[in-house]
Amino acid sequence: MKIAIMGAMLEEVDPFLASYEHGPLLKYFKKHSDVEYADNLYHEAKYKDLDIVLSYSKIGKVNAALTASMMIEHFGCEMLLFTGVAGAVTSELKIGDLVAATQLCQHDLDITDFGHPYGYVPKGKIYVESSRELLHIAKAVANDKGINLKKGIIATGDQFIADSERKEWIARTFDADAIEMEGAAVAVVCDALDIPFFVLRAICDAADIDATFDFDKFVKHSSQVSSSFIMAMLEKIMAKQA
């Protein structure tokens, strides 16, 4: 099986790149090639019995959709795992929590003047559901690691949202738990192409504070945690194939 591992920023995929070059997982990785395609860089490798394609898309829905499409259509990936950070829009989520998206939506998609609800386009849908099988695998990994993995709706938009009133509106309108800038675009692509996908987000700012946090420090730490989680998912995916 060929699996796409994707983030939005280099920092979010750095631990995987490091595993290709050094560290305790090095003996399991066999690096194939780095491929420049469609104005992006893709890293192909072998992890045990799995073929891996790793890339970061750059920030935003268009870049995320383009990268996901290339991983599936050009590189032939049959599954996509996305990892990164998000902001909370509910008080139930705290900084450092890991959230698995059950559904994803676009909070900045608005044709309500034509009588449609927020997040909807004709012949489309407001919410795209993540793979139930991958959510089940993620739950098993969380149990193994003793992690309290949260599940919830993640809302995507092409803005970095720090305003508390806007966060409250997104939470209320979409019943959302967290916000970010790529997940729903990836979900739409995977859903259209019938590719199972999973989106894991580490919460980097809470719903009741502004965005004045040490982002760089947090991303470095959370990427280590989330990459370890994704690697454990790969192990269980291989076990199910055996």
C-alpha positions in Angstrom: 0.0 0.0 0.0 1.1 3.6 -0.7 0.3 6.1 2.0 0.5 9.9 1.8 1.7 11.7 4.9 1.0 15.4 4.7 1.4 18.6 6.7 0.9 22.3 5.9 4.3 23.5 7.1 7.8 22.1 7.0 7.9 22.1 10.8 5.0 19.7 10.8 6.7 17.1 8.7 10.3 17.6 9.9 10.2 14.6 12.3 9.4 12.3 9.4 12.2 13.8 7.3 14.6 13.3 10.2 13.6 9.7 10.4 14.7 9.2 6.8 18.2 10.5 7.8 18.8 9.5 11.4 17.2 8.5 14.7 15.7 5.2 16.0 13.5 4.6 13.0 16.3 4.9 10.5 16.7 1.1 10.1 13.1 0.8 9.0 13.2 3.5 6.4 14.6 3.2 2.9 14.7 6.5 1.1 13.8 6.3 -2.6 13.8 9.8 -4.1 12.9 13.5 -3.7 10.6 14.5 -6.6 9.9 18.1 -7.6 6.4 18.3 -9.1 3.7 21.0 -9.5 5.8 23.6 -7.6 6.3 21.3 -4.6 8.8 18.8 -3.2 7.7 15.2 -2.5 9.7 12.6 -0.6 9.2 9.0 -1.5 10.4 6.3 0.9 9.8 2.8 2.0 8.8 2.1 5.6 8.9 -1.6 6.2 6.2 -2.9 3.9 4.6 0.4 3.1 5.4 2.9 0.4 5.3 6.5 1.8 5.0 9.8 0.0 5.7 12.7 2.4 5.1 16.4 1.6 4.1 19.7 3.1 1.6 21.7 1.1 2.2 25.2 2.2 -0.5 27.0 4.1 -4.1 27.4 2.8 -6.9 25.5 1.2 -5.7 25.8 -2.4 -2.2 24.6 -1.6 -3.6 21.7 0.5 -6.0 20.6 -2.2 -3.3 20.8 -4.9 -0.8 18.7 -2.8 -3.4 16.1 -1.8 -4.5 15.8 -5.4 -0.9 15.3 -6.6 -0.2 12.7 -3.9 -3.2 10.7 -5.0 -3.3 11.2 -8.8 0.4 11.6 -9.7 2.0 9.4 -7.0 -0.8 6.9 -6.6 -1.4 7.1 -2.9 -4.2 5.0 -1.6 -4.6 6.6 1.8 -3.8 10.0 3.3 -2.8 11.0 6.8 -2.6 14.7 7.7 -0.9 16.1 10.7 -0.6 19.6 12.0 -1.8 22.2 14.5 -5.2 23.9 15.0 -6.9 26.5 17.3 -9.7 25.5 19.6 -13.1 27.1 19.4 -14.5 25.2 22.4 -13.5 25.5 26.0 -13.3 21.7 26.2 -10.1 21.7 24.2 -6.8 22.9 25.8 -3.4 23.7 24.5 -1.6 20.4 23.7 -4.7 18.3 23.2 -4.7 16.0 20.2 -7.8 16.1 18.1 -8.9 13.6 15.4 -11.4 15.1 12.9 -14.6 13.2 12.6 -15.9 15.7 10.1 -14.5 18.7 8.3 -16.2 21.8 6.9 -15.3 25.2 5.4 -16.2 28.1 7.6 -15.3 30.7 5.0 -17.5 29.3 2.3 -20.5 31.7 2.0 -23.2 31.8 -0.6 -26.0 32.4 1.9 -27.3 35.3 -0.3 -28.6 32.5 -2.6 -30.5 30.8 0.2 -27.9 28.2 1.1 -26.4 27.5 4.5 -22.9 28.5 5.4 -20.3 26.0 4.2 -22.4 24.6 1.4 -22.2 24.7 -2.4 -24.7 23.1 -4.8 -24.0 19.4 -5.4 -21.6 19.6 -2.5 -22.0 19.0 1.2 -21.2 21.0 4.4 -19.4 18.2 6.2 -17.0 15.6 4.9 -16.6 12.6 7.1 -13.2 11.1 7.9 -12.5 7.4 7.5 -14.1 5.4 10.3 -11.5 2.7 10.0 -8.7 5.2 10.5 -10.5 6.8 13.4 -10.8 3.3 15.0 -7.1 2.8 14.4 -6.3 6.2 16.0 -8.3 5.3 19.0 -6.4 2.1 19.5 -3.1 4.0 19.2 -4.3 6.5 21.8 -5.1 3.7 24.1 -1.7 2.1 23.7 0.0 5.4 24.3 -2.2 6.5 27.2 -3.3 9.6 25.2 -6.7 11.2 25.7 -7.4 11.6 22.0 -10.3 14.0 21.4 -12.6 13.7 18.5 -14.6 16.6 16.9 -15.6 18.7 13.9 -12.8 20.8 12.4 -13.6 23.9 10.5 -11.2 25.1 7.8 -10.8 28.6 6.3 -8.2 30.8 4.6 -7.8 33.1 7.6 -5.8 32.8 10.8 -8.5 33.5 13.3 -7.6 35.2 16.6 -10.8 37.2 17.1 -12.9 35.6 19.9 -16.2 36.6 18.4 -15.4 35.0 15.1 -14.3 31.8 16.9 -17.6 31.8 18.8 -19.5 32.2 15.5 -17.7 29.3 13.9 -18.3 27.1 16.9 -22.0 28.0 17.0 -22.6 27.8 13.2 -20.8 24.6 12.5 -20.8 22.9 15.9 -17.1 23.0 15.4 -14.4 22.1 18.0 -11.3 23.5 16.2 -10.2 25.6 13.3 -7.3 25.5 10.9 -6.5 26.3 7.2 -6.2 23.0 5.2 -8.1 20.0 6.5 -11.4 20.4 4.8 -9.7 21.0 1.4 -7.9 17.7 1.8 -11.1 16.1 2.9 -13.0 17.3 -0.2 -10.3 15.9 -2.5 -10.1 12.5 -0.7 -13.8 12.2 -0.6 -14.2 13.0 -4.3 -11.5 10.4 -5.2 -12.7 7.8 -2.7 -9.4 7.8 -0.7 -9.6 7.1 3.1 -8.1 10.0 5.1 -7.4 11.0 8.6 -6.7 14.5 10.0 -4.8 14.8 13.3 -4.4 18.3 14.9 -2.6 19.4 18.0 -4.3 22.4 19.7 -2.0 25.4 19.8 -4.3 28.0 21.3 -7.4 27.8 23.5 -10.8 29.2 22.6 -10.7 31.8 25.5 -7.4 33.4 24.8 -5.9 35.3 21.9 -3.2 34.0 19.6 -0.2 35.4 21.5 1.6 32.1 22.1 5.1 30.8 21.2 4.0 29.2 18.0 7.4 28.1 16.8 8.2 26.4 20.1 4.8 24.7 20.2 4.9 23.4 16.6 8.3 21.8 17.2 7.1 20.0 20.3 3.7 19.0 18.9 5.2 17.7 15.6 7.2 15.2 17.6 4.1 14.0 19.4 1.9 13.8 16.3 4.6 12.2 14.2 5.0 9.5 16.8 1.3 9.0 16.7 1.2 8.7 12.9 4.0 6.2 12.9 2.1 4.1 15.4 -0.9 4.2 13.1 1.3 3.0 10.3 2.2 -0.1 12.4 -1.4 -0.9 13.0 -2.3 -0.3 9.3 0.4 -2.9 8.4 -0.9 -5.3 11.0 -4.4 -5.2 9.5 -2.9 -5.9 6.1 -1.0 -8.9 7.2 
